[in-house]
Amino acid sequence: MPFLAPYRHGYTDKHSNNSIHKTGINMTDHTYKKIELTGSSAVGIQEAIENAIAKASQTIHNMRWLEVVETRGHIDEGKVAHWQVTIKVGFTLGE
């Protein structure tokens, strides 16, 4: 077994630079596709993100991570009336 040094999500094999997740799965075996989505909500930012993920999950499977890219709000009569949040979502291919 190679020497494994800890890193943020698991361990790194110092000799090959392969990442091994704490579950023992070799993280370099995954191929990801990244898409951009914009969710909206009159309630708040979190719900806008959840709405985008919920809608995308109807047709996209194996979503693994998200990154918030942009947050916008619509102002009506001096108050935030609606939120729009753009996210990048990564999902694995071939599983």
Stockholm file with secondary structure:
# STOCKHOLM 1.0

chainA/1-95         MPFLAPYRHGYTDKHSNNSIHKTGINMTDHTYKKIELTGSSAVGIQEAIENAIAKASQTIHNMRWLEVVETRGHIDEGKVAHWQVTIKVGFTLGE
#=GR chainA/1-95 SS CCCEEEETTEEEETTTCCEEETTSCBGGGCCEEEEEEEEEESSCHHHHHHHHHHHHTTTCCCEEEEEEEEEEEEEETTEEEEEEEEEEEEEESCC
#=GC SS_cons        CCCEEEETTEEEETTTCCEEETTSCBGGGCCEEEEEEEEEESSCHHHHHHHHHHHHTTTCCCEEEEEEEEEEEEEETTEEEEEEEEEEEEEESCC
//
